[in-house]
């Protein structure tokens, strides 16, 4: 079977790595991929948002299944593009429609969806450039910390939490009046601050039935002790120790079930992954946000715990037969620790030679490229080391052991992933 995976990060490498293990021995194509995916399949120099370019390669290679990794092509309507083209309409895709992707594409859309379907989340109000004065007045009535979120996609950088009122007002002005995040902050959602511990819930749905995948916890901030700037993710672990059976039942009853019912009652076409960012407040789950794809780096710890043939699982999803799958989850602990370029998440240089990768165990490629046979850095998040064990300590120790063998100029990774477990 010929499968096309869209994207170029650690998430897409992990999808390819797990798909390559399928007894069906699929032929993998990745657009555009990285140096690691090139070892698992054929990289295609096409952007995931170049829909006409995707059409050409899909037809040229007789692709039979498309797995959409990142959010941007989904929000821009790649699934709708395929569905509307008579040459592409019969090709199954793992990813929601453009309307479904609005759950991630617009914070206000997601908050209204949660409100409509009684899904627990933080109280909020949204403002535009025209209502900036109202927003500034609203901040004066709200208790700190102040949570400001750009409504649209801002590559994980559109959320700001501030304790000082004058700073919050300046930030709101920068986002709305000065377009700090471009189109993404044409509208800004101001939310109630929720105090608790975060975790990620992943659901796979065929539009009717669904399966809850292993839970994960990721670490977003660049600095140890969860300090400094937000990043795309510096590491992750699975399972989540505090997500016991009682808490999982609350997540299913109060969040997952109403989300799935809401998609159907709102007639939102949705086939693919729902990533529910949760926070445990006291003993109760609340939703921080929805994402409409798997997380990165959470994919690196979630997929390895699924014992089923991943290709068979995705085929069942595309065929509307997910309810026929008996999902098998490995009890082992999995961790991943991300190594980044010096300066990330702000300015950084590419093209640094990577050494020692062959001597390390399970290394996930993300921002890597091969130039004249030399492996080099090609992004902010360069690679991650995935470890396995009977418990979190064993898994994390394995991740760090692998990273200790790797080096490139400016390499940085947090030494405390899992510190709060």
Phi, psi and omega in degrees: 000140181259120185240133175251124176253126180265129177133178186215013186256193178295326177300312183291323176300317182294320175303313182296318181300317181285322178296324182295340180278351183298137174301341180284351179048062181293152172268119188259138173234142183228130181236110358267347179077186178217187183297330179285317180295334179296338179274347183252344182192206182249117175284140178240129184279066178231134177286142177298346178258003175268084189296321179294321177296320177296319179302316182298314182287327179297317180286321182296325184257005179053050181296139183248349178204135178242127177248117183268116181281296187276168185279329189300311178299329178291314180295328180277355170097033181297324180293319179293323179300314179296316183297330184273351183260121183300336179279342186245343191301333183274356183274118181296142179231139174261101183161148183281165173296169178302322180295315177298323181291346176296340175302331174257329184290338180218117178299322181293318177303314182294318181294320178295321177300314181295319180297317182298325186250020174054043178264125187296126180204174180288146173297152186205164166215149180241150185222155177240178178304321182292333182250025181303318181300320177295321179297317179296320177294321181297320178300325181294335182265349185267145176282146175286164354292153181262125181253115180245128182233123171299135186295322186264189180288129180224032176053040177077005184251003188270013180245127181232132177240121185229146179264337185265129183298316182294323177294320179296319178296318180295320180294317179299319178296317180297320182289316185272307186283324185257004178051050182307321180250027178062220181300331183301328182252031170294337176226141180232134176261126174258123187244154168297139178281130178252129182257118181177197181245134187269154174204167185238131177250133181241131181234137174249128182228146175260010181101340178237295179263171181209163174229133175273123181273173178304143177282159178215162172232129179245169184234110192271327190279151185291328187263155179294150186074021182056055178240166176084195187289153173290147176232183173286348180136129184253356179167170180200158176224154173207140000286181180256114188304323184275357177271075181281180185301319182295317180291320178299323178295322177296318179299315181296312186288319189265339186240302187293309181301310178296331177294313181295318177296322181296318178300318181288315183291331176275000180055048177260111180295126185211110174234118180143207186264139169244121180255112183255110177281117186246160169226134178270109180254110190066241177250014187241142177274139171230151182269126173275314183196163169253142163239155190249028181202177175287154179277162176225107031257008184301327179306325184293340178251343181275307184300320180296341180274350177275118184275344178293159171296115184299321180297317178297321179297317180288325177296318178296323178298312181295330184269001181073028183237031183295332180293346180273354182269131173264099186289126181248123182246130177285137182284347185296156176271143178229139176229157170218138179238128187265131173259132186240170176282147176303131181099337179299141012269013174262212186295138178211161179259150175254175172084019178274132181293133180259127181241149172089001186293330182288338182270356182260152177286196191324093178256128179264124178279139175230272178270070179233153174214157178246119181240116182053039177081001179254126180285127182226160177288145183213029180183179179287307174267114192271309183200169174218154179252121181258128181242155182231149178188172177289339177214175184298320182301316179297316182296314182295320178300320179294320178300313182291326177298318179294316182295330182296342181269353187252143179211145167204159183301123178087007182302137178215137171210151179290139181265007188234024179299131183085006185300333186265008182267000000 
